[in-house]
Amino acid sequence: MAETTSGLLDTSVMIGLDVIAPDDLPDEASVSAVTMAATALAAGMPLYTRNAGDFAGLEQILTVVAV
């Protein structure tokens, strides 16, 4: 029985899913909304997302734009 792998996917991996072989990815994957928010905050940029609810409560420090 093969061991199940897990990992945190970088945003660039999510963007390139159409060209990345599924076998190159972990069996169980997560995407870090916290990392995206922290990056946007550090850069002084708004965060554009399809999942604005993931960032609820950060409105005082981060501009979240739902697309």
Helices and strands as residue ranges (DSSP letters): E 6-9, H 11-15, G 22-24, E 28-31, H 33-43, E 47-49, G 52-55, E 64-66
